[in-house]
Amino acid sequence: MARAATLTPLGVAALSLLVEEPMHPYEMYQLLVARHEDRLVKVRPGTLYHAVGRLEEQGLVEATGTDREGNRPERTTYKVSPAGREALTRWIQDMLAVPVNEYPAFPLAVSEAYNLPAGVVVELLDRRLSELEGQRKLLIASQEKVRAKGVDRKYLIDLEYQQTMLGAEIGWIQGLQDELGTGRLSW
């Protein structure tokens, strides 16, 4: 039986889609992009096909059939297996309950920022703030768009989480810039 720790983020996304209904990998790709899930997990058609292949090797998904439309290549449809459903459930439970240090690059850059002049740090953080504000506006617009379509809030809590995390980062950066600008933080 597969362990939850063997699942990649893309594998989790694929299993989650297959819990909804059987589908082929390209259909999964289109759905992930349409739902803007590509902001949560790096997805390309080729990598998704490989991820589904690994899930099948692990017994987490099963092929249900192959079809062909016109001159298009054959497409294999998959469904989640009982072991896949269990692995997905366990992975979600583990990730919700236990914090994991994912080693993001920004905290490392912050820890090494003293190697640059304060003015350069402030300038670079201005650029980052601009990018973060743009991301936050995009998340807000996306959330408003899907809410207008009547999508239940439980499907949107990741957008709320991301907005909150962006807001926290923006606030922290603004505070650091203020300290650097006023000299309260000696550099």
Residue pairs with C-beta under 8 A, 6 or more apart in sequence:
1 59
1 83
1 86
1 87
2 58
2 59
2 60
2 83
2 84
2 87
3 87
3 90
4 87
4 90
4 91
4 93
4 94
5 91
5 94
6 58
6 87
7 15
7 87
7 88
7 91
8 51
9 40
9 41
9 42
10 41
10 42
10 43
10 47
10 48
10 51
11 51
11 54
11 55
11 60
12 41
12 88
12 91
12 92
13 28
13 32
13 37
13 40
13 41
13 43
14 25
14 28
14 48
14 51
14 52
14 55
14 61
15 55
15 60
15 61
15 80
15 84
15 85
15 87
15 88
16 88
17 23
17 28
17 31
17 32
18 28
18 61
18 78
18 79
18 80
18 84
19 80
19 85
19 88
22 64
22 77
22 78
22 79
23 31
23 77
23 78
24 75
24 76
24 77
24 78
25 45
25 48
25 49
25 52
25 75
25 76
25 78
26 45
26 48
26 75
27 75
28 48
28 52
29 43
29 44
29 45
29 48
31 37
32 38
32 41
32 43
32 48
33 43
36 142
37 43
39 162
40 158
52 61
52 78
55 61
55 78
55 84
56 62
56 63
56 78
58 83
58 87
59 81
59 83
59 84
60 80
60 81
60 83
60 84
60 87
61 78
61 79
61 80
61 81
61 84
62 78
62 79
62 81
63 76
63 77
63 78
64 77
64 78
64 79
65 76
65 77
66 74
66 75
66 76
66 77
67 74
67 75
67 77
68 74
68 75
69 75
80 88
113 121
114 187
116 124
117 187
118 180
118 187
121 180
121 187
122 177
122 180
122 181
125 173
125 176
125 177
126 177
128 173
129 170
129 173
129 174
132 166
132 169
132 170
132 173
133 170
135 166
136 163
136 166
136 167
136 170
139 159
139 162
139 163
139 166
140 163
142 159
143 156
143 159
143 160
143 163
146 155
146 156
147 153
147 156
176 185
178 184
179 185
180 187
